Amino acid sequence: MKLVAGPIHSQVIFLLINNLIMKKNKKILLLVVLIVAGFNFQHVQAQQAQVVSQKLTPGEADIKANAELQKKAVEWVGELKLNDSQKEKNVANAIATHLKAIRDWNNEHPFTTVPPGINPATGNKLSELDRQVIANSAMPASIHEDLMTTLKKELTPEQAEAVLDKYTIGKVAFTLKGYKAIVPDLTKDEETKIVEYLEQAREQAIDYKSMKQISAIFEIYKTKCEQYLNNNGRNWRQLFKAYVDKVKAQKEAEKQKQKSN
């Protein structure tokens, strides 16, 4: 009989053991159980050995990670449709270099490198996210400047903005849409100032690794937007509450409509 690699099928095991139980053949039953356990144990060991053999060395892991970042950079640049191979190469290399630098700095400077303490503006205890943002903010300015210099040299302002949007998954447009929903009568001047703050947030946020860190940077500038609206005769707290109440009312109305149908 030819043995097939892999664990013995549970349904076959059940039928075999059940048949032996019915015949009250305890010796054979015990033998079958031991054989099955042995085959399954060997299969698990083989799987574990395969996983170990596939584990990358630190050097191999770095090469793989860098290749993935390079691929991401090439994909971002490809969407710009530059139709200039040298320009595409220059921009992609600048983005990949920047992404690698951000990753390496973040990994080499964990939040534990920043002593626990308080936020002097609020008095609140610094969170792990706060401490990681502080650690990353100490990164050499040249890392940011090198990327921006290349983007400004090789791309139009609109194309450069498209790249920054890739880093921040379009948070400028998404956040602006939220402000317009909360403040339906937003004036042109107010919108211009809010966009200015959000674009500042976007450029600063590209130097942070995770979306939590990027969102934390945007929160700084969202606070500035809301303070600006308050200083411009608005009441942000009331506007936000009215928006939340409106959304809740709409959801409840939709819920009641579905019930009636």
Secondary structure, 3 states (H helix, E strand, C coil): CCCCCCCCCHHHHHHHHHHHHHHCCHHHHHHHHHHHHHHHHHHHHHHHHHHHHHCCCHHHHHHHHHHHHHHHHHHHHHCCCCCCHHHHHHHHHHHHHHHHHHHHHHHHCCHHHCCCCECCCCCCECCHHHHHHHHHHCCCHHHHHHHHHHHHHHCCHHHHHHHHHHHCCCHHHHHHHHHHHHCCCCCHHHHHHHHHHHHHHHHHHCCCCCHHHHHHHHHHHHHHHHHHHHHCCCCHHHHHHHHHHHHHHHHHHHHHHHHHC
